[in-house]
Each structure stands twice: as C-alpha cells, then as structure tokens.
Amino acid sequence: MQPTTRYAKSGDVHVAYQLFSDGPKNLVFVLGFISHIENYWDEPRCARWLDRLATFARVVIFDKRGTGLVTFRA
C-alpha cells in the first residue's frame, strides 16, 4: 500500500517525502538520480522491494530538489 506523501520546507521549496512502517531502525533511502516517489509504487518490483525494507526498518524516501513532486513557493 502506498504511504501518504507529505512535504517538508527546504528554503524556497517544499520537498515531497514518504514515511512508512514502524520498524526498530530508521532508514533514509535516496532513490535514483531523478525521483518521483509516488511513481515508485506503480512499479510492482519496486513496490515489493520497498515493502521488504519496511519489514525491518522505518523507511523515509524523498524526492530531491528539482525533481518529482517538489513544489516551489509562489
């Protein structure tokens, strides 16, 4: 199941991130050169892999500045 996308302010942009699971360890995972965190869940192999990470850790994934769901302040 795809987690809720949230936004964190970073300077003049809002960076999209997802936090899922409640495992005993924290894992911040940077996905690829260009990212779009909601699209990762559309690819079954990638979604299964993220679900497997969530079996042992609380996982945070995010879009890098200038890619994916990053929004700029108007």
Backbone atoms as SQL, in Angstrom:
CREATE TABLE atoms (id INTEGER PRIMARY KEY, chain TEXT, resi INTEGER, resn TEXT, atom TEXT, x REAL, y REAL, z REAL);
INSERT INTO atoms VALUES
  (1, 'A', 1, 'MET', 'N', 0.837, -1.184, 0.000),
  (2, 'A', 1, 'MET', 'CA', 0.000, 0.000, 0.000),
  (3, 'A', 1, 'MET', 'C', 0.881, 1.246, 0.000),
  (4, 'A', 2, 'GLN', 'N', 0.571, 2.176, -0.855),
  (5, 'A', 2, 'GLN', 'CA', 1.365, 3.405, -0.966),
  (6, 'A', 2, 'GLN', 'C', 1.119, 4.302, 0.240),
  (7, 'A', 3, 'PRO', 'N', 2.191, 4.784, 0.880),
  (8, 'A', 3, 'PRO', 'CA', 2.030, 5.697, 2.014),
  (9, 'A', 3, 'PRO', 'C', 1.618, 7.094, 1.555),
  (10, 'A', 4, 'THR', 'N', 1.201, 7.895, 2.510),
  (11, 'A', 4, 'THR', 'CA', 0.809, 9.276, 2.239),
  (12, 'A', 4, 'THR', 'C', 2.037, 10.116, 1.920),
  (13, 'A', 5, 'THR', 'N', 1.940, 10.942, 0.901),
  (14, 'A', 5, 'THR', 'CA', 3.020, 11.858, 0.561),
  (15, 'A', 5, 'THR', 'C', 2.853, 13.125, 1.386),
  (16, 'A', 6, 'ARG', 'N', 3.945, 13.538, 2.006),
  (17, 'A', 6, 'ARG', 'CA', 3.963, 14.760, 2.806),
  (18, 'A', 6, 'ARG', 'C', 5.029, 15.682, 2.236),
  (19, 'A', 7, 'TYR', 'N', 5.065, 16.913, 2.741),
  (20, 'A', 7, 'TYR', 'CA', 6.022, 17.897, 2.239),
  (21, 'A', 7, 'TYR', 'C', 6.750, 18.560, 3.396),
  (22, 'A', 8, 'ALA', 'N', 8.063, 18.721, 3.233),
  (23, 'A', 8, 'ALA', 'CA', 8.894, 19.421, 4.208),
  (24, 'A', 8, 'ALA', 'C', 9.481, 20.649, 3.525),
  (25, 'A', 9, 'LYS', 'N', 9.482, 21.761, 4.228),
  (26, 'A', 9, 'LYS', 'CA', 10.004, 23.002, 3.654),
  (27, 'A', 9, 'LYS', 'C', 11.533, 22.983, 3.681),
  (28, 'A', 10, 'SER', 'N', 12.129, 23.339, 2.556),
  (29, 'A', 10, 'SER', 'CA', 13.583, 23.430, 2.429),
  (30, 'A', 10, 'SER', 'C', 13.901, 24.701, 1.651),
  (31, 'A', 11, 'GLY', 'N', 14.177, 25.777, 2.365),
  (32, 'A', 11, 'GLY', 'CA', 14.421, 27.051, 1.691),
  (33, 'A', 11, 'GLY', 'C', 13.155, 27.540, 1.027),
  (34, 'A', 12, 'ASP', 'N', 13.205, 27.721, -0.294),
  (35, 'A', 12, 'ASP', 'CA', 12.051, 28.232, -1.025),
  (36, 'A', 12, 'ASP', 'C', 11.239, 27.142, -1.714),
  (37, 'A', 13, 'VAL', 'N', 11.473, 25.881, -1.379),
  (38, 'A', 13, 'VAL', 'CA', 10.720, 24.774, -1.974),
  (39, 'A', 13, 'VAL', 'C', 10.142, 23.881, -0.886),
  (40, 'A', 14, 'HIS', 'N', 9.189, 23.062, -1.273),
  (41, 'A', 14, 'HIS', 'CA', 8.637, 22.034, -0.407),
  (42, 'A', 14, 'HIS', 'C', 9.007, 20.686, -1.045),
  (43, 'A', 15, 'VAL', 'N', 9.731, 19.863, -0.311),
  (44, 'A', 15, 'VAL', 'CA', 10.230, 18.588, -0.811),
  (45, 'A', 15, 'VAL', 'C', 9.278, 17.472, -0.378),
  (46, 'A', 16, 'ALA', 'N', 8.856, 16.658, -1.333),
  (47, 'A', 16, 'ALA', 'CA', 7.947, 15.550, -1.050),
  (48, 'A', 16, 'ALA', 'C', 8.708, 14.413, -0.384),
  (49, 'A', 17, 'TYR', 'N', 8.062, 13.806, 0.624),
  (50, 'A', 17, 'TYR', 'CA', 8.650, 12.628, 1.274),
  (51, 'A', 17, 'TYR', 'C', 7.546, 11.691, 1.726),
  (52, 'A', 18, 'GLN', 'N', 7.925, 10.438, 1.941),
  (53, 'A', 18, 'GLN', 'CA', 7.011, 9.442, 2.485),
  (54, 'A', 18, 'GLN', 'C', 7.715, 8.729, 3.631),
  (55, 'A', 19, 'LEU', 'N', 6.988, 8.486, 4.677),
  (56, 'A', 19, 'LEU', 'CA', 7.474, 7.766, 5.853),
  (57, 'A', 19, 'LEU', 'C', 6.549, 6.577, 6.035),
  (58, 'A', 20, 'PHE', 'N', 7.131, 5.381, 6.111),
  (59, 'A', 20, 'PHE', 'CA', 6.276, 4.215, 6.280),
  (60, 'A', 20, 'PHE', 'C', 6.952, 3.158, 7.136),
  (61, 'A', 21, 'SER', 'N', 6.130, 2.372, 7.786),
  (62, 'A', 21, 'SER', 'CA', 6.498, 1.300, 8.700),
  (63, 'A', 21, 'SER', 'C', 6.821, 1.872, 10.078),
  (64, 'A', 22, 'ASP', 'N', 7.025, 1.006, 11.013),
  (65, 'A', 22, 'ASP', 'CA', 7.398, 1.419, 12.363),
  (66, 'A', 22, 'ASP', 'C', 8.467, 0.473, 12.906),
  (67, 'A', 23, 'GLY', 'N', 9.371, 0.060, 12.034),
  (68, 'A', 23, 'GLY', 'CA', 10.451, -0.845, 12.422),
  (69, 'A', 23, 'GLY', 'C', 11.353, -0.243, 13.484),
  (70, 'A', 24, 'PRO', 'N', 12.218, -1.077, 14.083),
  (71, 'A', 24, 'PRO', 'CA', 13.074, -0.638, 15.180),
  (72, 'A', 24, 'PRO', 'C', 14.232, 0.264, 14.753),
  (73, 'A', 25, 'LYS', 'N', 14.530, 0.305, 13.476),
  (74, 'A', 25, 'LYS', 'CA', 15.624, 1.141, 12.977),
  (75, 'A', 25, 'LYS', 'C', 15.075, 2.142, 11.980),
  (76, 'A', 26, 'ASN', 'N', 15.781, 3.257, 11.819),
  (77, 'A', 26, 'ASN', 'CA', 15.405, 4.269, 10.836),
  (78, 'A', 26, 'ASN', 'C', 16.276, 4.106, 9.600),
  (79, 'A', 27, 'LEU', 'N', 15.663, 4.163, 8.441),
  (80, 'A', 27, 'LEU', 'CA', 16.378, 4.048, 7.176),
  (81, 'A', 27, 'LEU', 'C', 15.918, 5.172, 6.263),
  (82, 'A', 28, 'VAL', 'N', 16.821, 6.091, 5.953),
  (83, 'A', 28, 'VAL', 'CA', 16.534, 7.144, 4.983),
  (84, 'A', 28, 'VAL', 'C', 17.142, 6.671, 3.679),
  (85, 'A', 29, 'PHE', 'N', 16.294, 6.493, 2.688),
  (86, 'A', 29, 'PHE', 'CA', 16.756, 5.913, 1.438),
  (87, 'A', 29, 'PHE', 'C', 16.611, 6.917, 0.311),
  (88, 'A', 30, 'VAL', 'N', 17.700, 7.176, -0.385),
  (89, 'A', 30, 'VAL', 'CA', 17.709, 8.102, -1.517),
  (90, 'A', 30, 'VAL', 'C', 17.593, 7.268, -2.784),
  (91, 'A', 31, 'LEU', 'N', 16.528, 7.469, -3.516),
  (92, 'A', 31, 'LEU', 'CA', 16.229, 6.646, -4.687),
  (93, 'A', 31, 'LEU', 'C', 16.627, 7.341, -5.976),
  (94, 'A', 32, 'GLY', 'N', 17.616, 6.829, -6.661),
  (95, 'A', 32, 'GLY', 'CA', 17.953, 7.251, -8.004),
  (96, 'A', 32, 'GLY', 'C', 18.373, 8.697, -8.211),
  (97, 'A', 33, 'PHE', 'N', 18.823, 8.971, -9.419),
  (98, 'A', 33, 'PHE', 'CA', 19.280, 10.303, -9.806),
  (99, 'A', 33, 'PHE', 'C', 18.105, 11.259, -9.943),
  (100, 'A', 34, 'ILE', 'N', 17.061, 10.789, -10.617),
  (101, 'A', 34, 'ILE', 'CA', 15.817, 11.539, -10.751),
  (102, 'A', 34, 'ILE', 'C', 14.754, 10.722, -10.048),
  (103, 'A', 35, 'SER', 'N', 13.955, 11.392, -9.230),
  (104, 'A', 35, 'SER', 'CA', 12.991, 10.629, -8.446),
  (105, 'A', 35, 'SER', 'C', 11.587, 11.220, -8.552),
  (106, 'A', 36, 'HIS', 'N', 10.623, 10.363, -8.311),
  (107, 'A', 36, 'HIS', 'CA', 9.218, 10.742, -8.182),
  (108, 'A', 36, 'HIS', 'C', 8.615, 9.665, -7.292),
  (109, 'A', 37, 'ILE', 'N', 8.553, 9.949, -5.993),
  (110, 'A', 37, 'ILE', 'CA', 8.255, 8.901, -5.024),
  (111, 'A', 37, 'ILE', 'C', 6.917, 8.209, -5.240),
  (112, 'A', 38, 'GLU', 'N', 5.927, 8.881, -5.767),
  (113, 'A', 38, 'GLU', 'CA', 4.649, 8.216, -5.983),
  (114, 'A', 38, 'GLU', 'C', 4.715, 7.226, -7.143),
  (115, 'A', 39, 'ASN', 'N', 5.570, 7.482, -8.128),
  (116, 'A', 39, 'ASN', 'CA', 5.709, 6.553, -9.257),
  (117, 'A', 39, 'ASN', 'C', 6.418, 5.260, -8.873),
  (118, 'A', 40, 'TYR', 'N', 7.233, 5.277, -7.836),
  (119, 'A', 40, 'TYR', 'CA', 7.909, 4.044, -7.413),
  (120, 'A', 40, 'TYR', 'C', 6.901, 2.970, -7.031),
  (121, 'A', 41, 'TRP', 'N', 5.769, 3.366, -6.479),
  (122, 'A', 41, 'TRP', 'CA', 4.755, 2.401, -6.046),
  (123, 'A', 41, 'TRP', 'C', 3.979, 1.818, -7.220),
  (124, 'A', 42, 'ASP', 'N', 4.080, 2.424, -8.399),
  (125, 'A', 42, 'ASP', 'CA', 3.389, 1.908, -9.583),
  (126, 'A', 42, 'ASP', 'C', 4.133, 0.749, -10.224),
  (127, 'A', 43, 'GLU', 'N', 5.414, 0.628, -9.947),
  (128, 'A', 43, 'GLU', 'CA', 6.228, -0.466, -10.482),
  (129, 'A', 43, 'GLU', 'C', 6.210, -1.613, -9.454),
  (130, 'A', 44, 'PRO', 'N', 5.597, -2.757, -9.791),
  (131, 'A', 44, 'PRO', 'CA', 5.429, -3.841, -8.806),
  (132, 'A', 44, 'PRO', 'C', 6.725, -4.315, -8.145),
  (133, 'A', 45, 'ARG', 'N', 7.801, -4.443, -8.902),
  (134, 'A', 45, 'ARG', 'CA', 9.058, -4.915, -8.295),
  (135, 'A', 45, 'ARG', 'C', 9.603, -3.900, -7.302),
  (136, 'A', 46, 'CYS', 'N', 9.512, -2.630, -7.636),
  (137, 'A', 46, 'CYS', 'CA', 9.989, -1.584, -6.736),
  (138, 'A', 46, 'CYS', 'C', 9.113, -1.520, -5.485),
  (139, 'A', 47, 'ALA', 'N', 7.804, -1.625, -5.654),
  (140, 'A', 47, 'ALA', 'CA', 6.889, -1.600, -4.511),
  (141, 'A', 47, 'ALA', 'C', 7.158, -2.773, -3.571),
  (142, 'A', 48, 'ARG', 'N', 7.388, -3.964, -4.130),
  (143, 'A', 48, 'ARG', 'CA', 7.710, -5.130, -3.287),
  (144, 'A', 48, 'ARG', 'C', 9.002, -4.911, -2.532),
  (145, 'A', 49, 'TRP', 'N', 9.985, -4.306, -3.189),
  (146, 'A', 49, 'TRP', 'CA', 11.281, -4.048, -2.560),
  (147, 'A', 49, 'TRP', 'C', 11.138, -3.055, -1.413),
  (148, 'A', 50, 'LEU', 'N', 10.373, -1.987, -1.627),
  (149, 'A', 50, 'LEU', 'CA', 10.138, -1.012, -0.559),
  (150, 'A', 50, 'LEU', 'C', 9.390, -1.656, 0.607),
  (151, 'A', 51, 'ASP', 'N', 8.413, -2.505, 0.280),
  (152, 'A', 51, 'ASP', 'CA', 7.684, -3.227, 1.334),
  (153, 'A', 51, 'ASP', 'C', 8.621, -4.129, 2.132),
  (154, 'A', 52, 'ARG', 'N', 9.582, -4.743, 1.464),
  (155, 'A', 52, 'ARG', 'CA', 10.544, -5.599, 2.171),
  (156, 'A', 52, 'ARG', 'C', 11.437, -4.777, 3.086),
  (157, 'A', 53, 'LEU', 'N', 11.856, -3.582, 2.650),
  (158, 'A', 53, 'LEU', 'CA', 12.637, -2.709, 3.526),
  (159, 'A', 53, 'LEU', 'C', 11.842, -2.380, 4.792),
  (160, 'A', 54, 'ALA', 'N', 10.547, -2.208, 4.629),
  (161, 'A', 54, 'ALA', 'CA', 9.694, -1.830, 5.754),
  (162, 'A', 54, 'ALA', 'C', 9.509, -2.956, 6.770),
  (163, 'A', 55, 'THR', 'N', 9.940, -4.165, 6.449),
  (164, 'A', 55, 'THR', 'CA', 9.801, -5.260, 7.411),
  (165, 'A', 55, 'THR', 'C', 10.807, -5.161, 8.548),
  (166, 'A', 56, 'PHE', 'N', 11.884, -4.404, 8.360),
  (167, 'A', 56, 'PHE', 'CA', 12.894, -4.320, 9.420),
  (168, 'A', 56, 'PHE', 'C', 13.271, -2.887, 9.797),
  (169, 'A', 57, 'ALA', 'N', 12.654, -1.890, 9.156),
  (170, 'A', 57, 'ALA', 'CA', 13.027, -0.501, 9.454),
  (171, 'A', 57, 'ALA', 'C', 11.866, 0.444, 9.181),
  (172, 'A', 58, 'ARG', 'N', 11.899, 1.584, 9.850),
  (173, 'A', 58, 'ARG', 'CA', 11.014, 2.691, 9.488),
  (174, 'A', 58, 'ARG', 'C', 11.722, 3.387, 8.342),
  (175, 'A', 59, 'VAL', 'N', 11.063, 3.505, 7.210),
  (176, 'A', 59, 'VAL', 'CA', 11.696, 3.960, 5.973),
  (177, 'A', 59, 'VAL', 'C', 11.203, 5.355, 5.601),
  (178, 'A', 60, 'VAL', 'N', 12.148, 6.211, 5.198),
  (179, 'A', 60, 'VAL', 'CA', 11.825, 7.528, 4.664),
  (180, 'A', 60, 'VAL', 'C', 12.422, 7.596, 3.265),
  (181, 'A', 61, 'ILE', 'N', 11.594, 7.946, 2.290),
  (182, 'A', 61, 'ILE', 'CA', 12.089, 8.210, 0.933),
  (183, 'A', 61, 'ILE', 'C', 11.663, 9.632, 0.576),
  (184, 'A', 62, 'PHE', 'N', 12.425, 10.282, -0.290),
  (185, 'A', 62, 'PHE', 'CA', 12.090, 11.657, -0.648),
  (186, 'A', 62, 'PHE', 'C', 12.540, 11.964, -2.054),
  (187, 'A', 63, 'ASP', 'N', 11.887, 12.966, -2.635),
  (188, 'A', 63, 'ASP', 'CA', 12.298, 13.485, -3.940),
  (189, 'A', 63, 'ASP', 'C', 13.371, 14.544, -3.715),
  (190, 'A', 64, 'LYS', 'N', 14.357, 14.530, -4.562),
  (191, 'A', 64, 'LYS', 'CA', 15.423, 15.532, -4.456),
  (192, 'A', 64, 'LYS', 'C', 14.938, 16.868, -5.014),
  (193, 'A', 65, 'ARG', 'N', 15.558, 17.947, -4.556),
  (194, 'A', 65, 'ARG', 'CA', 15.188, 19.276, -5.038),
  (195, 'A', 65, 'ARG', 'C', 15.257, 19.317, -6.565),
  (196, 'A', 66, 'GLY', 'N', 14.227, 19.849, -7.171),
  (197, 'A', 66, 'GLY', 'CA', 14.195, 19.989, -8.625),
  (198, 'A', 66, 'GLY', 'C', 13.652, 18.784, -9.363),
  (199, 'A', 67, 'THR', 'N', 13.259, 17.718, -8.642),
  (200, 'A', 67, 'THR', 'CA', 12.708, 16.535, -9.313),
  (201, 'A', 67, 'THR', 'C', 11.423, 16.109, -8.621),
  (202, 'A', 68, 'GLY', 'N', 10.661, 15.268, -9.279),
  (203, 'A', 68, 'GLY', 'CA', 9.486, 14.650, -8.674),
  (204, 'A', 68, 'GLY', 'C', 8.419, 15.641, -8.264),
  (205, 'A', 69, 'LEU', 'N', 7.982, 15.526, -7.010),
  (206, 'A', 69, 'LEU', 'CA', 6.860, 16.307, -6.505),
  (207, 'A', 69, 'LEU', 'C', 7.281, 17.566, -5.774),
  (208, 'A', 70, 'VAL', 'N', 8.496, 18.012, -5.954),
  (209, 'A', 70, 'VAL', 'CA', 8.954, 19.238, -5.307),
  (210, 'A', 70, 'VAL', 'C', 8.110, 20.402, -5.802),
  (211, 'A', 71, 'THR', 'N', 7.658, 21.246, -4.881),
  (212, 'A', 71, 'THR', 'CA', 6.885, 22.424, -5.285),
  (213, 'A', 71, 'THR', 'C', 7.600, 23.686, -4.840),
  (214, 'A', 72, 'PHE', 'N', 7.502, 24.713, -5.649),
  (215, 'A', 72, 'PHE', 'CA', 8.129, 25.990, -5.351),
  (216, 'A', 72, 'PHE', 'C', 7.093, 26.946, -4.791),
  (217, 'A', 73, 'ARG', 'N', 7.535, 27.779, -3.870),
  (218, 'A', 73, 'ARG', 'CA', 6.654, 28.784, -3.286),
  (219, 'A', 73, 'ARG', 'C', 6.313, 29.816, -4.357),
  (220, 'A', 74, 'ALA', 'N', 5.042, 30.149, -4.447),
  (221, 'A', 74, 'ALA', 'CA', 4.608, 31.133, -5.453),
  (222, 'A', 74, 'ALA', 'C', 4.766, 32.549, -4.943);
